[in-house]
Amino acid sequence: MWTKRLIVSGVLALGCAGSALAQQAVQLWPDGAPGSEKRHGEPEKLTDGAYVSNVHDPSLTVLRADPRHANGAAIVVVPGGGHRMLVFQNEGVVAAKLLNRMGVTAFVLKYRLARDPDSAGYSIEGDGAADLRRAVRWVRAHAGDYGIDPQRVGIMGFSAGGELVSLVADNPEPAQRGKADALDRQSARPDFQVLVYPGPLGSPASTVDGAPPAFLVAGSRDTCCMPPTITLYQQLVKAGVSAELHLYADTDHAFNVGQRGERISLQHWPDRLADWLADGGWLIPRSIGSNSRKPEGVPAP
């Protein structure tokens, strides 16, 4: 049995009221990530109570859905930040709490940052994507501990985090680095993917055939991330993959989960995500065992 090791990742500000809560995280490689062993245990940096950098021990912060309405679905949330830092609050914890209200247990990923000046030597395609694959494997391996259905594990990425989602869900997995362990027997391919104004890395994708269903959202004025969002959507649809795209008028980058600005449409785009998750069958509990079946979506007219 894989042994969980808990670490305190710091006191992070939550919400506009400035209340603080110590978050606990689970290290994905308790003895150090492959290629990062020499920096194992080095403290992370926290700026303005919300932005994390100097990540050398990839981890998951667990936010469980209330058991009164938890449905067994799980999503690994991947914050953005240009691979220089992590927008851990607005694109991590806040998004996770929104998913909790849908009955989804969320796991916020801290991954190694290839463009962090303090993290020279990391790569996006190698280390960052490897951390997300490890996270998916970890969630599946510990599904029983959190009341999770291992066939309803999705990934949700913002901006740079969306790049990692596409690299993992829509592109081939490179050769594994480091020594294999028990977690490596788990699949790293998510059951569904959510890309929120994803960056251009990973798109166009190279293996969209068989990619998991996708929900994509971006702003029509986002010169960085609107074009790759459309490109990936077109690829997925052409390959016969179930995909839904939302582009919001007069909108640029980094609108998070609706708590920024005054546009009504942006405040409600997470509702469209909830609709998509529900229609896809991802929010419907199913039996586990010999009588289990894969989630089924609601048929279209």
C-alpha positions, -999 to 999 in steps of 0.1 A, spaced: 0 0 0 13 34 -10 20 54 21 7 89 22 30 116 35 14 149 45 32 182 44 19 217 53 22 239 23 16 271 40 -11 295 52 -30 308 21 -55 336 20 -90 326 11 -117 349 -2 -120 386 -2 -125 387 36 -89 377 40 -96 347 61 -67 321 62 -66 284 64 -36 261 66 -38 237 36 -24 202 37 -9 186 7 2 151 -3 36 147 -19 34 128 -52 69 115 -47 76 113 -10 113 106 -16 117 133 -42 105 137 -78 127 122 -106 153 147 -115 146 169 -84 160 147 -56 187 172 -48 161 199 -40 138 176 -22 124 193 9 133 228 -2 106 253 9 82 268 -16 78 305 -19 45 322 -13 39 357 -26 9 379 -15 -7 349 2 -18 335 -32 11 329 -56 34 299 -52 68 294 -68 100 274 -61 82 241 -64 104 211 -63 82 186 -45 50 183 -66 19 178 -45 -18 177 -44 -40 198 -20 -72 178 -14 -105 196 -11 -132 170 -6 -169 175 -16 -194 175 13 -203 138 18 -240 148 18 -238 153 -19 -204 139 -31 -210 119 -62 -177 101 -67 -163 123 -95 -128 138 -90 -109 166 -108 -73 175 -106 -71 213 -109 -40 227 -126 -34 264 -119 -18 287 -144 9 313 -140 30 311 -171 51 283 -157 68 309 -136 45 307 -106 12 292 -96 -20 312 -93 -28 289 -65 -59 307 -51 -80 320 -80 -71 292 -104 -67 265 -78 -84 267 -44 -113 288 -56 -119 266 -86 -117 235 -63 -144 249 -40 -166 256 -70 -163 219 -80 -170 209 -44 -204 225 -47 -211 203 -77 -203 172 -56 -168 168 -71 -138 161 -49 -109 183 -62 -71 180 -60 -51 212 -67 -18 204 -82 15 221 -74 38 212 -103 74 221 -112 78 254 -130 100 254 -160 102 292 -163 107 300 -126 141 317 -123 147 295 -92 139 263 -110 165 261 -138 166 228 -156 129 219 -156 109 215 -188 72 219 -194 68 188 -216 90 167 -193 86 177 -157 54 197 -156 34 172 -176 50 143 -157 37 159 -124 2 160 -138 3 124 -150 16 114 -116 -13 133 -100 -39 114 -121 -23 81 -111 -22 91 -75 -59 100 -74 -68 67 -91 -46 47 -67 -63 64 -37 -98 64 -50 -111 42 -22 -97 66 4 -117 95 -9 -149 78 -21 -139 84 -58 -149 65 -88 -116 57 -107 -134 59 -140 -145 94 -134 -112 113 -129 -109 144 -149 -83 172 -152 -90 210 -154 -63 235 -163 -61 272 -165 -37 290 -190 -3 273 -185 -21 246 -166 -43 241 -196 -12 234 -216 -4 206 -193 -39 193 -196 -36 191 -234 -1 176 -232 -14 148 -210 -49 142 -225 -43 148 -262 -6 140 -268 15 109 -264 32 101 -231 70 102 -233 93 76 -219 92 74 -181 120 90 -161 132 74 -129 124 41 -113 88 28 -116 67 21 -85 32 9 -77 15 41 -89 29 36 -124 5 7 -129 -23 32 -129 -34 49 -161 -24 86 -164 -50 93 -191 -79 113 -177 -115 104 -183 -124 139 -193 -106 172 -197 -115 209 -190 -93 236 -206 -98 271 -195 -80 297 -218 -52 271 -224 -19 282 -237 -5 271 -271 18 243 -260 1 209 -267 -20 223 -295 -23 213 -323 -24 179 -305 -7 149 -320 -29 120 -307 -65 133 -305 -78 99 -317 -92 84 -285 -88 116 -265 -112 120 -236 -143 143 -239 -134 180 -236 -149 212 -224 -131 243 -236 -136 280 -227 -117 312 -237 -122 349 -244 -126 361 -280 -100 388 -275 -74 366 -260 -47 367 -286 -25 342 -268 -50 315 -260 -81 318 -281 -65 305 -313 -51 273 -297 -85 267 -280 -102 268 -314 -76 247 -330 -78 220 -304 -116 220 -305 -116 216 -343 -91 187 -340 -112 169 -314 -145 173 -333 -128 161 -365 -116 130 -346 -150 122 -333 -143 132 -297 -171 148 -278 -162 184 -273 -179 216 -262 -165 251 -268 -175 285 -253 -160 318 -265 -170 349 -246 -174 382 -265 -151 412 -257 -131 391 -232 -94 387 -228 -73 364 -207 -75 352 -170 -112 356 -161 -108 327 -136 -141 311 -124 -163 342 -127 -151 362 -97 -134 389 -118 -151 418 -136 -188 426 -140 -197 407 -171 -227 384 -163 -217 358 -189 -183 353 -172 -199 350 -138 -219 321 -152 -195 302 -174 -189 277 -145 -227 269 -148 -220 258 -184 -193 235 -171 -217 220 -146 -242 215 -174 -216 197 -195 -204 175 -166 -240 166 -158 -249 158 -195 -218 137 -198 -228 115 -169 -198 125 -148 -219 137 -119 -240 106 -116 -228 80 -90 -225 45 -104 -220 11 -88 -184 -1 -84 -176 -38 -90 -190 -65 -112 -222 -46 -121 -204 -13 -128 -206 5 -162 -189 34 -177 -206 69 -173 -232 75 -200 -241 109 -214 -276 121 -220 -285 116 -257 -289 146 -279 -322 152 -297 
